[in-house]
């Protein structure tokens, strides 16, 4: 089992990536007779049991047209498939369902029963929901906020930085309440399995720069960055940056057509090298 947990140390921050692209196959430990865990057991150890709290506090960044909202919604669908209750918050109503990830679960009516989509048009509405999470009869397991930066400027404020910090703090406090509430109602030893997953997204310019990045990082330390691949308008990379590091520990390349299709992926040392080879559009 030694190699198994060594690999867990490399991949344990990738839990959100596994929800967005569940078809990605990660390498299995092969050394020694004691390391015969099935792929299912290995993925469970990496993405569920060993996921630390920081991997459940994430910021997804990407420009318009990069599939950001679709990837966030795919995370909601995958979590629903696991039987989790999901709240997906957006400031704009879907005219049609977001693009699905090819090979991932689709949002069928049964799964949609586990996803509660909330449309809030301004910051006070979002803050009111987060502040009142203690009164929700059955708190969600996952809270996803699309374009949290929108709420920082609607209504306008003279201090966007402080307003952004306030939004993030309310989100973190809501997750902390859910964690505490659930821990108090669970048997000992299952608390880590039940931590609330929080992912917020922000829209970036083409350069990929995140305004007030240091503020977001204080609350949402795991970054999932979407960047364009030079020379194409349809291919993007989703890279994982634990604790706001500049080096990616997991990179997934995908193409946007009638659905989002996985093209390639690299993890660990391979991702560290590859992250220097692609530039943003």
C-alpha positions as CSV (number, residue, x, y, z in Angstrom):
1,X,0.0,0.0,0.0
2,X,3.0,2.3,0.3
3,X,3.0,3.3,-3.4
4,X,-0.7,3.8,-3.3
5,X,-0.5,6.5,-0.7
6,X,2.6,8.0,-2.3
7,X,0.5,8.4,-5.5
8,X,-2.4,9.8,-3.3
9,X,0.0,12.5,-2.3
10,X,0.4,13.5,-5.9
11,X,-3.3,13.3,-6.9
12,X,-5.2,14.0,-3.8
13,X,-5.9,17.6,-4.7
14,X,-7.5,16.5,-8.0
15,X,-10.9,15.6,-6.7
16,X,-12.8,18.4,-8.5
17,X,-11.0,17.4,-11.8
18,X,-12.4,13.8,-11.4
19,X,-15.9,15.2,-11.1
20,X,-15.5,17.3,-14.2
21,X,-13.7,14.6,-16.3
22,X,-14.7,11.3,-14.6
23,X,-13.5,9.3,-17.6
24,X,-9.8,10.2,-17.0
25,X,-7.9,7.1,-16.0
26,X,-5.0,7.6,-13.6
27,X,-2.1,5.1,-13.3
28,X,-2.3,2.4,-10.8
29,X,0.5,1.2,-8.5
30,X,2.1,-2.0,-9.8
31,X,5.0,-2.7,-7.5
32,X,4.6,-5.4,-4.9
33,X,2.1,-8.1,-4.2
34,X,0.2,-6.0,-1.6
35,X,-0.7,-3.4,-4.2
36,X,-3.5,-5.1,-6.1
37,X,-6.2,-2.5,-5.5
38,X,-8.7,-2.3,-8.3
39,X,-8.9,0.9,-10.3
40,X,-12.2,1.8,-8.5
41,X,-10.6,1.4,-5.1
42,X,-7.6,3.4,-6.1
43,X,-9.7,6.3,-7.5
44,X,-11.8,6.2,-4.4
45,X,-8.7,6.5,-2.2
46,X,-7.4,9.3,-4.3
47,X,-10.5,11.4,-4.9
48,X,-12.7,10.7,-1.9
49,X,-11.0,9.4,1.3
50,X,-7.7,11.3,0.9
51,X,-9.1,14.6,-0.3
52,X,-8.1,17.3,2.1
53,X,-10.2,20.3,3.0
54,X,-8.3,22.6,0.6
55,X,-9.2,20.5,-2.4
56,X,-12.9,21.2,-1.5
57,X,-12.4,25.0,-1.7
58,X,-11.8,25.8,-5.3
59,X,-11.8,28.6,-7.8
60,X,-12.5,27.9,-11.5
61,X,-11.2,30.6,-13.9
62,X,-11.7,31.0,-17.7
63,X,-12.7,33.4,-20.4
64,X,-16.0,33.6,-22.2
65,X,-16.4,30.7,-24.6
66,X,-14.0,28.4,-22.8
67,X,-16.6,26.1,-21.5
68,X,-16.3,27.3,-17.9
69,X,-20.0,27.1,-17.0
70,X,-20.3,23.8,-18.8
71,X,-17.5,22.3,-16.8
72,X,-18.9,23.6,-13.5
73,X,-22.3,22.2,-14.4
74,X,-20.7,18.8,-15.3
75,X,-19.2,18.8,-11.8
76,X,-22.8,19.2,-10.5
77,X,-24.0,16.3,-12.5
78,X,-21.2,14.0,-11.5
79,X,-21.8,14.9,-7.8
80,X,-25.5,14.2,-8.3
81,X,-24.6,10.8,-9.7
82,X,-22.9,10.0,-6.4
83,X,-26.1,10.8,-4.6
84,X,-24.9,14.2,-3.4
85,X,-27.3,17.2,-3.0
86,X,-26.0,20.0,-5.2
87,X,-26.8,23.7,-5.3
88,X,-25.8,25.5,-8.5
89,X,-26.0,29.3,-8.3
90,X,-26.1,31.5,-11.4
91,X,-27.0,35.1,-12.3
92,X,-28.4,34.1,-15.7
93,X,-31.0,31.5,-16.6
94,X,-30.0,28.7,-18.9
95,X,-31.6,29.0,-22.4
96,X,-30.5,25.5,-23.0
97,X,-28.6,22.9,-20.9
98,X,-24.8,23.5,-20.8
99,X,-22.6,21.4,-23.0
100,X,-21.9,18.0,-21.5
101,X,-18.5,16.3,-21.2
102,X,-18.3,13.4,-23.7
103,X,-18.3,10.1,-21.8
104,X,-19.5,11.7,-18.5
105,X,-23.0,11.3,-17.0
106,X,-25.6,13.4,-18.7
107,X,-28.2,15.6,-16.8
108,X,-31.1,13.2,-17.0
109,X,-34.3,14.0,-15.1
110,X,-33.4,11.6,-12.3
111,X,-30.0,13.2,-11.7
112,X,-31.5,16.7,-11.9
113,X,-33.6,15.9,-8.9
114,X,-30.4,16.2,-6.9
115,X,-29.4,19.5,-8.4
116,X,-31.1,22.7,-7.1
117,X,-30.5,25.6,-9.6
118,X,-30.8,29.0,-7.9
119,X,-30.9,32.2,-10.0
120,X,-29.8,35.2,-8.1
121,X,-29.5,38.6,-9.9
122,X,-27.6,40.5,-7.3
123,X,-25.2,40.3,-4.3
124,X,-27.8,40.8,-1.5
125,X,-29.8,37.8,-2.8
126,X,-26.7,35.5,-2.8
127,X,-25.6,36.7,0.6
128,X,-29.0,36.1,2.1
129,X,-29.0,32.5,0.9
130,X,-25.6,31.8,2.2
131,X,-26.3,33.5,5.5
132,X,-29.5,31.5,5.9
133,X,-27.9,28.1,5.1
134,X,-28.5,27.1,8.7
135,X,-32.2,27.2,8.2
136,X,-32.2,24.9,5.1
137,X,-33.9,21.6,6.1
138,X,-31.5,19.5,4.2
139,X,-28.2,21.4,3.6
140,X,-26.4,20.7,0.3
141,X,-23.3,18.6,-0.1
142,X,-22.0,20.8,-2.9
143,X,-22.3,24.5,-3.5
144,X,-21.3,25.8,-6.9
145,X,-21.4,29.5,-7.7
146,X,-20.9,30.5,-11.3
147,X,-19.4,34.0,-11.9
148,X,-19.0,35.0,-8.3
149,X,-17.2,38.0,-9.7
150,X,-20.5,39.2,-11.1
151,X,-22.0,39.4,-7.6
152,X,-19.0,41.5,-6.5
153,X,-20.1,44.3,-8.9
154,X,-23.9,44.0,-8.8
155,X,-24.8,46.3,-7.3
156,X,-21.7,48.4,-7.8
157,X,-19.4,49.1,-4.9
158,X,-16.5,51.5,-4.3
159,X,-14.3,48.7,-2.8
160,X,-14.5,45.6,-5.0
161,X,-11.7,43.9,-3.1
162,X,-13.5,44.0,0.2
163,X,-16.8,43.0,-1.4
164,X,-15.2,40.1,-3.1
165,X,-13.7,39.0,0.3
166,X,-17.1,39.3,1.9
167,X,-18.7,37.1,-0.7
168,X,-16.0,34.5,-0.3
169,X,-16.2,34.6,3.4
170,X,-20.0,34.0,3.4
171,X,-19.4,31.1,1.0
172,X,-16.7,29.6,3.3
173,X,-18.8,30.1,6.4
174,X,-21.8,28.3,4.7
175,X,-19.5,25.4,3.9
176,X,-18.1,25.4,7.5
177,X,-21.6,25.3,9.0
178,X,-22.6,22.4,6.8
179,X,-19.4,20.5,7.7
180,X,-20.0,21.1,11.5
181,X,-23.7,20.2,11.2
182,X,-22.9,17.0,9.3
183,X,-20.1,16.0,11.6
184,X,-22.4,16.3,14.6
185,X,-24.8,14.0,13.0
186,X,-22.4,11.4,11.6
187,X,-20.5,8.5,13.3
188,X,-16.9,9.2,14.0
189,X,-14.5,8.5,11.2
190,X,-16.8,9.6,8.4
191,X,-16.4,13.4,8.8
192,X,-13.8,13.8,6.1
193,X,-16.1,12.0,3.6
194,X,-18.9,14.5,4.2
195,X,-17.2,17.8,3.8
196,X,-19.0,20.3,1.7
197,X,-17.5,20.9,-1.7
198,X,-17.3,24.6,-2.7
199,X,-16.4,25.8,-6.2
200,X,-16.8,29.3,-7.4
201,X,-16.0,30.5,-10.9
202,X,-14.8,33.8,-12.3
203,X,-14.6,35.1,-15.9
204,X,-11.2,36.3,-17.0
205,X,-10.0,38.4,-20.0
206,X,-8.3,36.6,-22.8
207,X,-5.0,37.0,-21.0
208,X,-6.2,34.7,-18.3
209,X,-5.4,37.1,-15.5
210,X,-7.7,36.9,-12.4
211,X,-8.5,40.3,-10.9
212,X,-8.1,40.2,-7.1
213,X,-6.5,36.8,-7.3
214,X,-4.9,37.2,-3.9
215,X,-8.3,37.8,-2.4
216,X,-9.8,34.6,-3.9
217,X,-6.7,32.6,-3.0
218,X,-7.2,33.4,0.7
219,X,-10.5,31.7,0.7
220,X,-10.4,29.3,-2.2
221,X,-6.8,28.0,-2.3
222,X,-7.2,25.3,-5.1
223,X,-7.2,26.9,-8.5
224,X,-8.6,25.3,-11.7
225,X,-7.4,27.4,-14.6
226,X,-8.8,27.3,-18.1
227,X,-6.4,28.6,-20.8
228,X,-6.5,28.6,-24.5
229,X,-4.1,26.7,-26.6
230,X,-2.2,28.9,-29.1
231,X,-3.4,28.5,-32.7
232,X,-6.9,27.2,-32.1
233,X,-10.2,28.6,-30.9
234,X,-11.7,25.3,-29.9
235,X,-9.0,23.6,-27.7
236,X,-8.4,24.5,-24.1
237,X,-6.5,23.2,-21.1
238,X,-7.9,22.8,-17.6
239,X,-5.0,22.9,-15.1
240,X,-4.9,22.2,-11.4
241,X,-2.9,24.5,-9.1
242,X,-3.0,23.4,-5.5
243,X,-2.5,26.3,-3.0
244,X,-2.3,28.8,-5.8
245,X,1.0,27.4,-7.1
246,X,2.1,28.5,-10.6
247,X,3.0,25.0,-11.6
248,X,0.2,22.7,-12.5
249,X,0.0,19.2,-11.0
250,X,-2.7,18.0,-13.4
251,X,-3.5,19.2,-17.0
252,X,-6.5,18.1,-19.0
253,X,-6.7,19.2,-22.7
254,X,-10.2,19.3,-24.2
255,X,-12.0,20.4,-27.3
256,X,-15.3,22.2,-27.6
257,X,-17.6,21.1,-30.4
258,X,-21.2,19.9,-29.9
259,X,-19.9,18.5,-26.6
260,X,-16.7,18.8,-24.6
261,X,-14.3,16.1,-25.6
262,X,-11.2,15.0,-23.7
263,X,-8.1,15.1,-25.9
264,X,-5.3,14.4,-23.5
265,X,-4.3,14.6,-19.8
266,X,-1.1,14.7,-17.8
267,X,-0.6,14.3,-14.1
268,X,2.3,14.6,-11.7
269,X,5.7,15.3,-13.2
270,X,4.4,15.1,-16.7
271,X,2.0,18.0,-16.0
272,X,4.8,20.0,-14.3
273,X,6.8,19.8,-17.6
274,X,3.8,20.4,-19.9
275,X,2.6,23.5,-18.1
276,X,5.5,25.4,-19.5
277,X,4.8,24.4,-23.1
278,X,1.4,26.0,-23.7
279,X,0.5,29.7,-23.7
280,X,-2.7,31.5,-23.2
281,X,-4.6,33.0,-26.1
